[in-house]
Amino acid sequence: MHKFNGREYPCCASLTMGIIGGKWKTVILYHLIGKTLRYNELRKEMPSVTERTLSLQLKTLEEDGIIKRKVYTSKPPLKVEYSLTDLGKTLIPLIQSIAEWGDSVVEKYS
């Protein structure tokens, strides 16, 4: 049994998928590789995601320590930026491998 952030997982693969699994988390992480993006910039990168879903996925990734949310309140309008944490950066090779696999499937099997 593996424990992370108060949750238990039956195996290491389950833990990994619990953190980055789902339709949008990996896509969010892919777009944050090497850069910091504001909420609306992320929305433009992923036009088919709903605002509610994006907000919930960002919140979950932040709670798991994968991304960090920085809020600038010095002057209106409120500015919020998202970037990978050090823990999140450890996922870069995995995310890149997933993306490369997707490219190869399109090339070879479409």
LOKOL-719782 format. One record per residue: x, y, z of N, C-alpha, C in turn; residue number from 1. Coordinates in Angstrom, 3 decimals. Atoms other than C-alpha are relative to their C-alpha. Example, Ala and Ser with C-alpha at 12.3 -4.5 7.8 and 13.67 -1.06 7.14 Angstrom:
# LOKOL-719782
n_u,n_v,n_w,ca_u,ca_v,ca_w,c_u,c_v,c_w,nr
0.890,-1.190,0.000,12.300,-4.500,7.800,0.900,1.200,0.000,1;
-0.820,-1.190,-0.060,13.670,-1.060,7.140,-0.770,1.090,0.730,2;
END
This chain:
# LOKOL-719782
n_u,n_v,n_w,ca_u,ca_v,ca_w,c_u,c_v,c_w,nr
0.847,-1.181,0.000,0.000,0.000,0.000,0.891,1.242,0.000,1;
-0.752,-1.253,0.095,1.294,3.454,-0.941,-0.890,1.145,0.470,2;
0.748,-1.152,-0.491,0.231,6.657,0.810,0.599,1.274,-0.561,3;
-0.428,-1.304,0.490,0.367,10.161,-0.660,-1.123,0.992,0.269,4;
0.968,-1.066,-0.315,-1.386,13.308,0.595,-1.271,-0.528,0.663,5;
1.132,0.512,-0.751,-3.624,11.337,2.931,-0.850,-1.020,-0.723,6;
0.734,1.006,0.760,-4.789,8.917,0.256,0.841,-1.259,-0.130,7;
-0.702,1.279,0.150,-3.913,5.253,-0.095,-0.209,-0.553,-1.402,8;
0.025,0.590,1.333,-3.088,3.532,-3.362,0.531,-1.417,0.090,9;
-0.432,1.397,-0.094,-2.717,-0.229,-3.921,1.375,-0.270,-0.606,10;
-1.315,0.202,0.613,0.412,0.156,-6.064,0.532,1.331,-0.510,11;
-0.628,-1.237,0.464,2.828,2.722,-7.451,-0.642,0.526,-1.287,12;
0.657,-0.440,1.238,1.099,2.785,-10.863,-1.336,0.673,0.318,13;
1.263,-0.583,-0.423,-2.206,3.516,-9.148,0.221,1.402,0.580,14;
-0.333,-1.309,-0.559,-0.585,6.383,-7.239,0.275,0.994,-1.129,15;
-0.335,-0.887,1.119,0.840,7.869,-10.453,-1.262,0.407,-0.754,16;
1.221,-0.309,0.743,-2.488,7.614,-12.271,-0.989,0.807,0.849,17;
0.844,-0.796,-0.887,-4.285,9.013,-9.237,0.384,1.465,-0.022,18;
-0.487,-1.379,0.021,-2.145,12.125,-9.485,-0.135,0.637,-1.377,19;
0.014,-0.625,1.331,-1.924,12.667,-13.250,-1.046,-0.586,-0.941,20;
0.990,0.648,0.850,-4.752,10.480,-14.559,-1.181,0.903,-0.305,21;
1.155,-0.781,0.421,-7.927,11.696,-16.157,0.271,0.647,-1.345,22;
-0.075,-0.548,1.355,-8.585,13.518,-19.372,0.865,1.248,-0.104,23;
-0.608,-1.314,0.144,-7.053,16.905,-18.583,1.289,0.239,0.773,24;
-1.175,-0.297,-0.818,-4.329,16.718,-15.932,1.298,-0.097,-0.792,25;
-1.221,0.173,0.789,-1.652,15.404,-18.291,0.121,1.101,-1.044,26;
-0.008,-1.080,0.992,-2.655,17.996,-20.901,0.435,1.311,0.653,27;
-0.401,-1.198,-0.736,-2.329,20.781,-18.327,1.503,-0.024,0.255,28;
-1.428,0.122,-0.304,1.093,19.512,-17.266,0.845,0.158,-1.268,29;
-0.717,-0.121,1.278,2.196,19.222,-20.917,0.171,1.479,-0.377,30;
-0.058,-1.417,0.372,1.373,22.894,-21.511,0.827,0.839,0.980,31;
-0.792,-0.740,-0.989,3.204,23.966,-18.341,1.487,-0.371,-0.024,32;
-1.415,0.376,0.065,6.492,22.267,-19.287,0.810,1.201,-0.479,33;
-0.924,-1.075,0.355,9.125,24.983,-19.275,-0.574,1.395,-0.025,34;
0.557,-1.357,0.004,6.749,27.899,-18.857,-1.059,0.186,1.073,35;
1.043,-0.405,-0.927,4.363,29.734,-16.601,-1.134,0.573,-0.824,36;
1.145,-0.479,0.759,0.859,30.363,-17.893,-1.080,0.532,0.930,37;
1.166,-0.500,-0.713,-2.091,32.402,-16.739,-1.188,-0.899,-0.340,38;
1.186,0.839,0.182,-5.510,30.770,-16.462,-0.533,0.102,-1.436,39;
0.559,-0.175,1.344,-6.771,32.266,-19.739,0.928,-0.534,-1.088,40;
-0.941,0.573,0.963,-3.613,31.194,-21.559,-0.166,-1.522,-0.061,41;
0.274,1.435,-0.033,-4.248,27.620,-20.436,-1.305,-0.319,-0.724,42;
1.299,0.204,0.669,-7.875,27.914,-21.610,0.161,0.054,-1.514,43;
-0.220,-0.109,1.448,-6.671,28.985,-25.062,0.728,-1.220,-0.555,44;
-0.721,1.202,0.421,-4.331,25.992,-25.234,-0.915,-1.221,-0.045,45;
0.910,1.138,-0.114,-7.232,23.673,-24.361,-1.438,0.502,-0.170,46;
1.314,-0.629,0.201,-10.363,25.186,-25.940,-1.203,-0.885,0.305,47;
1.163,0.856,-0.236,-12.571,22.132,-25.405,-0.243,-0.331,1.475,48;
0.217,0.243,-1.420,-12.137,21.980,-21.615,-0.942,1.079,0.547,49;
0.893,-0.988,-0.605,-14.870,23.642,-19.570,0.757,0.759,1.095,50;
-0.643,-0.798,-1.045,-13.944,26.384,-17.121,-0.037,-0.717,1.340,51;
0.145,0.715,-1.271,-15.245,24.336,-14.206,1.000,-1.152,0.095,52;
-0.926,1.130,0.000,-13.214,21.277,-15.178,1.434,0.474,0.134,53;
-1.364,-0.519,-0.086,-10.048,23.293,-15.711,0.302,0.486,1.413,54;
-0.194,-0.504,-1.368,-10.469,25.014,-12.349,0.173,-1.141,0.999,55;
-0.089,1.135,-0.923,-11.048,21.712,-10.537,1.304,-0.772,-0.175,56;
-1.239,0.737,0.254,-8.083,20.000,-12.213,1.213,0.789,0.497,57;
-1.094,-0.840,-0.499,-5.783,22.938,-11.426,0.054,-0.049,1.524,58;
0.058,0.047,-1.462,-6.942,22.893,-7.803,0.559,-1.330,0.522,59;
-0.479,1.324,-0.417,-6.295,19.142,-7.501,1.507,-0.121,-0.194,60;
-1.447,0.051,0.247,-2.842,19.415,-9.085,0.766,0.866,1.005,61;
-0.635,-0.866,-1.006,-2.029,22.278,-6.704,-0.002,-0.683,1.368,62;
0.090,0.699,-1.290,-3.234,20.280,-3.673,0.996,-1.147,0.086,63;
-0.956,1.105,0.032,-1.014,17.375,-4.752,1.453,0.482,-0.104,64;
-1.354,-0.548,0.035,1.988,19.720,-4.979,0.676,-0.111,-1.359,65;
-0.553,0.164,1.342,2.434,19.235,-8.737,0.157,1.350,-0.701,66;
-0.103,-1.349,0.559,1.757,22.831,-9.766,-0.094,1.014,1.127,67;
0.158,-1.078,-0.969,2.003,26.115,-7.960,-0.811,1.120,-0.634,68;
0.888,-1.089,0.419,-0.477,28.960,-8.182,0.516,1.266,0.662,69;
-0.489,-1.262,-0.541,0.856,32.469,-7.790,-1.002,1.088,-0.338,70;
1.005,-1.051,0.163,-1.622,35.300,-7.248,0.664,1.347,0.199,71;
-0.498,-1.368,-0.088,-0.658,38.908,-7.918,-1.180,0.899,0.328,72;
1.118,-0.839,-0.445,-2.890,41.287,-5.969,0.379,1.471,0.099,73;
-0.473,-1.369,-0.174,-0.861,44.477,-6.212,-0.904,1.026,-0.675,74;
0.926,-0.916,0.651,-3.278,46.066,-8.678,-1.026,-0.807,-0.787,75;
1.018,0.702,0.779,-6.539,45.082,-10.325,0.350,0.054,-1.489,76;
0.731,1.203,-0.380,-7.351,42.993,-12.253,0.933,-1.050,0.607,77;
-0.738,1.073,-0.641,-6.262,39.962,-10.261,0.707,-0.837,-1.060,78;
-0.781,0.798,0.944,-3.515,38.024,-12.022,0.433,-1.286,0.703,79;
-0.362,1.293,-0.560,-3.002,34.293,-11.398,0.824,-0.758,-1.030,80;
-0.867,0.766,0.880,-0.162,32.249,-12.870,0.209,-1.406,0.556,81;
-0.227,1.390,-0.368,0.451,28.498,-12.857,1.324,-0.469,-0.593,82;
-1.261,0.578,0.469,3.765,26.672,-13.132,0.230,-1.313,0.738,83;
-0.330,1.275,-0.636,5.285,23.314,-12.257,0.841,0.227,1.250,84;
-0.851,0.003,-1.189,6.720,22.764,-8.785,1.202,-0.900,-0.285,85;
-1.128,0.923,0.164,9.957,20.845,-8.291,-0.506,-1.434,-0.146,86;
0.600,1.327,0.128,7.836,17.722,-7.781,-0.635,-0.166,-1.378,87;
0.620,0.039,1.317,5.892,18.529,-10.935,1.017,-0.156,-1.116,88;
-1.049,0.087,1.028,9.109,18.913,-12.917,0.548,-1.424,-0.120,89;
-0.463,1.389,0.093,9.995,15.312,-12.079,-0.881,-0.816,-0.953,90;
0.915,0.681,0.921,7.013,14.338,-14.278,0.292,0.315,-1.471,91;
-0.248,-0.424,1.387,8.429,16.041,-17.400,0.388,-1.168,-0.906,92;
-0.332,1.115,0.903,10.108,12.898,-18.836,-1.203,-0.915,-0.272,93;
1.187,0.832,0.160,6.895,10.921,-18.262,-0.996,0.658,-0.950,94;
0.949,-0.737,0.851,4.688,13.591,-19.875,0.509,0.048,-1.439,95;
-0.572,-0.035,1.343,7.066,13.917,-22.820,-0.095,-1.371,-0.670,96;
0.135,1.355,0.556,7.053,10.125,-23.303,-1.435,-0.284,-0.433,97;
1.406,0.180,0.354,3.257,10.098,-23.289,-0.315,0.750,-1.295,98;
0.235,-0.802,1.204,3.199,12.887,-25.902,0.659,-0.638,-1.222,99;
-0.699,0.645,1.108,5.780,11.131,-28.076,-0.710,-1.272,-0.439,100;
0.747,1.208,0.329,3.819,7.887,-27.893,-1.238,0.359,-0.820,101;
1.181,-0.445,0.747,0.696,9.753,-29.045,0.348,0.388,-1.424,102;
-0.451,-0.371,1.348,2.616,11.227,-32.002,0.296,-1.239,-0.836,103;
-0.352,1.202,0.760,3.922,7.792,-33.003,-1.243,-0.807,-0.386,104;
1.235,0.704,0.323,0.439,6.262,-32.864,-0.676,0.654,-1.211,105;
0.609,-0.724,1.117,-0.871,8.969,-35.188,0.758,-0.296,-1.289,106;
-0.816,0.256,1.191,2.033,8.432,-37.601,-0.154,-1.424,-0.524,107;
-0.051,1.402,0.420,1.937,4.630,-37.668,-1.352,-0.662,-0.194,108;
1.247,0.740,0.010,-1.691,3.692,-37.167,-1.207,0.800,-0.492,109;
1.154,-0.789,0.485,-3.852,6.495,-38.579,-0.103,-0.039,-1.494,110;
END
